[in-house]
Amino acid sequence: MSTDPSSADSAPSAGARTQAYTSTPEALQALAAAVAQAQQGQSLQPVTVIAPSRASALDLSHYLGRVLNDGRGSAAVRTTTLDDLAEELAAAAGRLSGRAPLPAMVREGAVTAVLAEAPGLFAEVSDQPATARAIAATSASLDSACPEDVTGLSPLVSEVARVHRAAARILGSSWYTKHDLYSAATATLQTPRIRKLLGPVIGFQLADEQDPSAAAFRAALEQHARATYLTAASSPVPGEQILSASDADDEARAVVRLVINKLAAGTPGHRIGIFYSAADPYRSLLAQRLAEAGITFVGPSAQGLADTGLARGLVNLLSLDPANPDVRVILDVMAQGVLYWSQENLPSSAVCERLHASPPAEQEDADEGQEPTEAEQKRQQDYAQFTGFIAVLGERLAEVFAARTWTEVAGTLGGFITEFLGPRAATERPELAKARESLHEVIRDLELLHGIAPTPTAAAVRTAVARGIEARRFWAGSSGTGVVLGSYDDGVGRDLDVVFITGAADGLAPARIRENPLLPDSAGHLLAVKLPTVHERAAARKEQFQRLLATGVERTILFPRGNLRAGGTLLPSRWLAGTKVTDLPSFAHDLTHGSPAGVAATGQEWRVRHLLATGHLAGDPALERVLEVRADRRNGTFSRFNGNLAGVSGPIIDPQKPISPTNLEDWVVSPLAYFLRRVLKAELFEDVTLEVQISRLQRGNLMHRILEDYVRGLTDGSQTASSERLLEIAEKAFEATTNPAWLRHTWDRDKSRIRTDLQKVHDMDQQARDAGWQHVAVEAEFGAEGGEPPVELDLPNGSTVRFRGKVDRVDRHSGGQVLVIDYKTGKADKYKKLTREDPTAGGTRFQLPVYGVFARRLATDPGSEVRAEYWFITAAGKYERVGYEVGPDVEARLREDAGLVVAALQAGIFPPRPESDHYLNLTTLMGAAGMRHTWERLKDSPALSDYSRFFEEDK
């Protein structure tokens, strides 16, 4: 309700008066009356209405169009903001012609140039982007407040003023600041033509200006025009609906449900407003929940440019070192689906990850005279293409960072985006096209730094691009088409019926206002004009909140009781003191206690409510499968959800294709992991660049490679036995294997241990050579395409299994005996069960018997003894040997145990037996505890009884 105008008027100046109201709808009626009075008898009399925001100005225009002249509106009424009015007036007088508004990025570039040339007190931090950013923000305040005489200022503030003035000289007369704009607009008010163009001026819901230049412009308007101010402010009253949610997420869900209620009751969406105190997390959270509920809204989108894969991809690629690009970063960008090389079609991101983790052997490393298979050739071609792409990307990135001017940076960076982040087709999704155009705008803006910022560097380019991307937000909807979404400031002066005010918790409303350490309040009296203090700014925020409370006919205030992101408990805003708060139940409570007939914001929420209430949900095959999965795993049923693929049509493995004996061993360890790794080709890639020392696997491969090179020289006769030669090969291998990420002292320790182990192996081999043993084969391969045929065994079920493999070494004694050796670099404990009586250790080890059967081919006499051994070639394994003679009895046991595993593979038996959780594997990835829980219920299933002896746990 309006106060009496005679008593409500205040006089900020001689030419202005203020009328105060308790609600915005009342102030809107007063606005219409004031405009009608100003135009009484003169329908074309100009009237200028100044609103607090552009959205408010648009609302006022629509409102006046509805109510003036019986709904016919008035063409002579201008609704605008103070900023836009100043722009219009300055442009009309031509006072800023030839100049452009000064962007924050350009001011920051000028400050950076000053700090690079003369850092002064900021010498130790002059190269930090945050320094230039903070000084540039302070410089905007000094545009109107910087005093001519700085002798009285503190050294720090004096330095800031020096940098401010030096930056202004660099910027020259090509740009104008807000101070320049308001000063030019103020000067135009001296012109009668301009005053006539304005007509009476009405300020609607305007707060006190915090910018001295804007305040001076307001004062000039009050002096030269017939200015009237209409304000509306309110405070929480008894009975006000104030709701408390458990956290911001529940608060957003609650608001959406309340909005749905209002829409269902007939309130148009464009008459509803939702306003938040803090952009983080409310801006994205509210937009996301509204979109999920299918509610059209007008306001900031849930995502900004920085949230798009395209922008993230560019920022990540710019973080690379052109001389040594981090392949992990490139693979990450590829996985996001935004990296597209315009020159060639790259292999898929999955293929490139496999190539990075396990590069193909170099052609010169392949066996002489053996042509690579078609698959190997394809891998080599893909790898060459991928590595070539990385080299080209590094070169293009180097060109970007080598640019000498910011114009050149914009040009080369635009070409970089076109070449590596361009569209895959002539047409693309609208949201992606929008992000691409925004990204190109960011790049084009870099040209503005030309001649102002210092010569670009890689770090400066990265910072400028990242800042430009972070500053760009997307907008959803257009005015009048949906629910209004915005900040508290956006809610002031709006023509709405229903208003929801969110985030009204202490710490958010009001948020803590900090003093600027570069321009503290204590320096205020020494400045050219007074700047608002911390206390004055805090009071202004409270007044703005009270203006927001006046918006709408019906309002609901909400706040979160807790912060689930940062922890802690939140209290209602101090501005709501004395009000009664109603605690809302949590979203989870609503799901479990709500009714399917009640308000459900999304289809998913309705389905969950219905399921909880009735116990079933017809016509949802996905849910039915989930329930079947849970039941089978809970009850220990060996079904398709627990690795039973017996119902799959066609063979899961190719019976004609040779398999390695370790394939069978892998199945015994974990059939499910075997299926994922061997059949579906789901690989785990360990990033060796994150290691601080050589891994056990790398150490084993390194020792295998050293001994292979050494023994090969002995078998082909090119070298003689020599420990010096062995250690020479080792040193070359160390050099090729060294990872810069490894700690030097641990790598030196490991190299020393490997040298000791190699010397011990050499000494033991020399004793064997003295006893009549001779090396006859190294890395002897069988079962590979075009090489030695596979080892074939007829199985008890009538099928045939074909084995392939590569034997580390085969020795032959002068007496004809043959010895197969497989190197091991771990401990011997888990292999000691291997005996001639149990050559497969209960069906868990198949390498030795298969290698022994193969080695018979290398015997000079068919009746010669063949022995297969694991040789533990490190001190950890105590240089032990574990093995046995491979005779007909061993072969018979091999057929029996291998036949059972092969039969399981052919039948599609892949139960989820967990692997060890002592290292990274598929079990740990899927959750070791969950897999163990499932396996305990499943392992005694009758369907797995034939294989139970394989799954006996080690005691």
Secondary structure, DSSP 8 states (H G I E B T S, - for coil): ----HHHH---SSTTEEEEEESSHHHHHHHHHHHHHHHTTT-TT--EEEEESSHHHHHHHHHHHHHHGGGGT--TTEEEEEHHHHHHHHHHHHTTTTT-EE--HHHHHHHHHHHHHH--GGGGGGTT-HHHHHHHHHHHHHHHHH--S--TTS-HHHHHHHHHHHHHHHHHTTSEE-HHHHHHHHHHHTTSHHHHHHH-SEEEES----SSHHHHHHHHHHHHHS-EEEEEE-----TT--EEEESSHHHHHHHHHHHHHHHHHTT--GGGEEEEES-HHHHHHHHHHHHHHTT--EEEEEEEEGGGSHHHHHHHHHHTS-TTS--HHHHHHHHHTT--B-SSS----HHHHHHHHHS----GGGS-TT----HHHHHHHHHHHHHHHHHHHHHHHHHHHHH-SSHHHHHHHHHHHHHHHB--SSSS--HHHHHHHHHHHHHHHHGGGGTTTS-S--HHHHHHHHHHHHHT-EEEES-TTSSEEEEEHHHHTT---SEEEEE--BTBBTTB-----TTS-GGGGGGSSS----HHHHHHHHHHHHHHHHTSSSEEEEEEESB-TTT-SB--B-GGGTT--EEE---HHHHHHH--TTS--SSHHHHHHHHHHHHS--TT-HHHHHHHHHHHHHHHT--SGGGTB-TT-SS-SS-TTS-B-HHHHHHHHH-HHHHIIIIIS-------GGG-SS--HHHHHHHHHHHHHHHHHHHHTTSS---HHHHHHHHHHHHHHH--TTS-HHHHHHHHHHHHHHHHHHHHHHHHHHHTTEEEEEEEEEESSTTSB--EEEE-TTS-EEEE-EEEEEEEEETTS-EEEEEEE-S-SGGGTT--SSSTTTTTT--HHHHHHHHHGGG-SSTTS-EEEEEEE-SGGGTT-EEEEE--HHHHHHHHHHHHHHHHHHHHTB-------SSS-SHHHHH-HHHHHHHHHHHTT-GGGGGGGGGG----
